[in-house]
Amino acid sequence: MQYWQSKIKKSKQPAFILLATLSFLMLLGSVQVWQLKIYEQQMVIYNKVIKSYQKKIAKNKQKLKRLDKQE
């Protein structure tokens, strides 16, 4: 740790190092927010597809019951 502290003091640019670190962390944070937004959109689409399939399955079960009763 002392090695890096001496490097920062000698470089006379600790503000630049801090700015670069903060910029990198903000970039990582924004990527995570972006990925979370995409994930939420995919979950909404997934839930819509699941509901539509469940409705189709229920309709098909009703049709099968009607056909069984007719025979």
C-alpha positions as CSV (number, residue, x, y, z in Angstrom):
1,M,0.0,0.0,0.0
2,Q,2.8,2.4,0.8
3,Y,4.3,1.8,-2.6
4,W,1.2,3.1,-4.4
5,Q,0.9,6.0,-1.9
6,S,4.4,7.0,-2.7
7,K,3.7,6.7,-6.5
8,I,0.6,8.9,-6.2
9,K,2.5,11.6,-4.2
10,K,5.4,11.6,-6.6
11,S,3.1,11.8,-9.7
12,K,1.6,15.0,-8.6
13,Q,-1.6,13.9,-10.3
14,P,-3.7,12.3,-7.6
15,A,-6.8,14.2,-8.9
16,F,-6.4,12.6,-12.3
17,I,-6.1,9.1,-10.8
18,L,-9.2,9.8,-8.7
19,L,-11.1,11.1,-11.7
20,A,-10.1,8.1,-13.8
21,T,-11.2,5.7,-11.1
22,L,-14.5,7.5,-10.6
23,S,-15.2,7.6,-14.3
24,F,-14.5,3.9,-14.5
25,L,-16.8,3.1,-11.6
26,M,-19.6,5.3,-13.1
27,L,-19.2,3.4,-16.4
28,L,-19.6,0.1,-14.7
29,G,-22.6,1.4,-12.8
30,S,-24.3,2.6,-16.0
31,V,-23.6,-0.7,-17.7
32,Q,-25.3,-2.6,-14.8
33,V,-28.3,-0.2,-15.0
34,W,-28.5,-0.8,-18.7
35,Q,-28.4,-4.6,-18.3
36,L,-31.0,-4.4,-15.6
37,K,-33.4,-2.5,-17.9
38,I,-32.9,-5.1,-20.7
39,Y,-33.5,-7.9,-18.2
40,E,-36.7,-6.3,-17.0
41,Q,-37.9,-5.9,-20.6
42,Q,-37.1,-9.6,-21.3
43,M,-39.1,-10.6,-18.3
44,V,-42.1,-8.6,-19.4
45,I,-42.0,-10.3,-22.8
46,Y,-41.4,-13.7,-21.2
47,N,-44.5,-13.3,-18.9
48,K,-46.6,-12.3,-21.9
49,V,-45.6,-15.3,-23.8
50,I,-46.2,-17.6,-20.9
51,K,-49.7,-16.2,-20.3
52,S,-50.6,-16.6,-24.0
53,Y,-49.4,-20.2,-23.9
54,Q,-51.4,-20.9,-20.7
55,K,-54.5,-19.5,-22.4
56,K,-54.0,-21.7,-25.4
57,I,-53.5,-24.7,-23.3
58,A,-56.7,-24.0,-21.3
59,K,-58.7,-23.5,-24.5
60,N,-57.3,-26.8,-25.9
61,K,-58.3,-28.6,-22.7
62,Q,-61.8,-27.3,-23.0
63,K,-62.0,-28.4,-26.6
64,L,-60.8,-31.9,-25.6
65,K,-63.4,-32.1,-22.9
66,R,-66.1,-31.2,-25.3
67,L,-64.9,-33.7,-27.8
68,D,-64.8,-36.4,-25.2
69,K,-68.4,-35.6,-24.1
70,Q,-69.6,-35.8,-27.7
71,E,-68.2,-39.3,-28.3
